[in-house]
Amino acid sequence: MPGATSPWPLLKDPTVAPLFLARLVSCAGVGFGQIALAWGVMDMGYGARGLSIVLACNSIPALLIIFGGIAGDRFPRHQVLVVAEIIAFTAWLVLGISFATNQAPFSFICVLATIAGIALAIFLPTIRGIIADLLPSENRPAGNALIDQTQSAGLLIGLLTSGLLVATAGPGWAASARGILCGIGAILLSRLNTQRPQQTTGLQRELCEGWQEFLTYPWVWIMTLHYTAVTIALVCYLKIAGPLYTSHGNGGAWAWGVINSCEALGALLGGLVGALWRPSRAIFIAAFTLVFASLPMLLMGSGSPWPLLALITVISGVSQAIYYVFWTTTLQETFPSEVLARVNGWNIIASCVLMPVTLLTAGPLVKSFGPEIVALTSGCLIIIATLTTLIFLRSTLRTPTAPKTYREQLQSLSSSP
């Protein structure tokens, strides 16, 4: 399918179609897990502080994401993804049983959340690189868009269903559904075929190669710092402020599920825009689109009703999907496949380092100042970070660079004592 611009024809390609189906199924499980974890911890009586600790435990393994990137560059990428899904399958099934029985000690819930976080640390850098293994360059924008769309469609299904399931049957059933869907995703991913790299170097050298590639282009680490700030804001809003805002007389679990599903709905539209739109300054456009992610936070900060939040969240979903397509496609076109997962690992690690601290801080802040103030502050952080990034990008992208190629850097490493 050379030259294809629409993502839909890729669904007929048997070599890549299982990936999109797996993302649809597994991300439906993610939708179940988002609601189940928050309401499961709160139903056990641990409150905002306990939720912060559990979410921090879930995020701490993300510090290992660099090693997840090494695994994604060292082993066949579809096999790495299968292992991650199996780990998640186990952790979420046990979480479901714990929430259903309401007897598991708090420390055990934290351990399970940590194991689920390990699966995510393995999964994230690898999924961003696997399209480069499965599709030629001309089809990668469509492939990245379709991954984002299937993920968003899955989230839409999971969030809409999980809010109702949690409200009627309890978070234990939703967490169990998350685990089962991860298992189905693992089966589908096992049908893919990616190749093992022909040669590998030592662990230290592989880390160094990925780091050198990451630093080659200034716009890469500028965008990384930008998304780190955006991620901090999104974590405060989505993980702590949002659930507590809706649970305190603003619609409850079902309303929060609808709000999150509206973001997934927007992402479906944004993914299509990202596949068909080929701007000349994709990085600049990607950075700018993230400013719209602040809109739901600003509205929550003003005490808006949840239906209005849901409506405006569609715009946030569109903007984040466009960002994802432009950013992942640009990385795949800029860096060779041999180091792609490691570059993605270094790109993600910055936000992961601060995530546990953010979660541990957000809970007490929401308890002290209320979810509205925390949401408003998060929205302002995104606006300031985006404006700062655009200023730096404007000057950086004007300056031509002639970085070393991957081969030149590898030769330099090989000749060093």
C-alpha positions, 0 to 999 in steps of 0.5 A: 500500500505505498503512498497510502494516506488514510489509516483504514487500509492498514486494517486489511494488512495481515502483517500489521492488523493484529497490532491494531486489534490488540491495542483496541482490546488492551486499551479497552482494559486500560479504560476499565483499569483507570476507573477501577483503581481510583474507586477501588482504593477509595472504596477500601477507605484509603482516601486521597492520600492512600490513592496518591500512594498507590498511584505513586507505586504504580508509577515508580517502575516507570523509572526503569523505562530506559531498560524497557527501551533496551529490551525493545531494541535487543529482542523482537519487539512483538515478543517484548510487548507480549511479555508486558501484557502477560505481567499486566494480566496477572497483576490486574486479575489479582487486583480485581480479586482484592477489590472484590473481597475488600480484604487485601492489606494496603501494602499488598495493593501497593505491590500489585500496583507496582507490578502493573507499573513494571509492565507499562515500563516495558511496554511504552518505549517498545510500542512507539517503535514497532511501527518502524518494524512493520511498515515502510516509511511512507505508511508510518504516519497512517500506522501511528494514527491508526494505533492512536485511533484504536487505542482511543476507541478502546479507551472509549469503550472501556471508560464508558462501560467501566463507569457503569460497571463500577457504579453497579457491580463494583471496582473488582469486576472492572479490574478483573476485566482489565486483566482479561483484556490484557491476556487477549491482547497478548495472544493477538500480539503473538501473531506479529512477526518482528526480527531480532536485531542482528547484533547487540552490545553491552548494556552500558554501551546500549544505554550510551548509544541511546543517550547520544542519539537522544541528545543529537537534536536540540528539539528532541530534548526541548520537546521532552521537557515540554511534555514532562511539564504537560504530563505532570499537569495531566497526572494531577488532573486525571489521577487525583483532582478529576476523580475526587471532583466528580466523586464529591457531588459532581456525577460520580464514577459514571460521570468521570468515565464519560469525561475520559471517554470524551477525550478518547472520542476526540482522539479518534478524530485527532488521529485521522487529522494527524494521518491526513495532515502533513504540515511542513513544521510538524514539531512546531504544530505538535508542541502548539496543540498541547495547549488545548489539553489545559481547557478541561482543567481550567473549566474544572478550576472554575467549578463547571458542571461535568457535562461541560467538562465532557464536551470540552474534553473532546478538544483536548483529545483531538490535540493530544492525538495530533501531537502523538502522530506528529511526534512518533512519526518524526522520531521514526523518520529521524532515528534508525530503527536500531535505537528507536526504542531507547530514544523513546525511553529517554524521551519518556523517562523525564516525566516518569522521574517526577511522576511518583513525587507528583502523585505523592504531592497531588493527594495532600494538595487536593485534600488541603486546597480542593480539586478545583485549585489543583486543576486550575494550577495544572492548566496554567502549567500547560499554558506556560510550558507550551509558550516557553517551548514554542519560543525555544523551538522557534530559535532552535529550528532556525539553526541548521545542525549537522549531527553525527549519524548513528553509524558515525557515533557507533564507530566512535564508541567502538574505537574508544578505549 
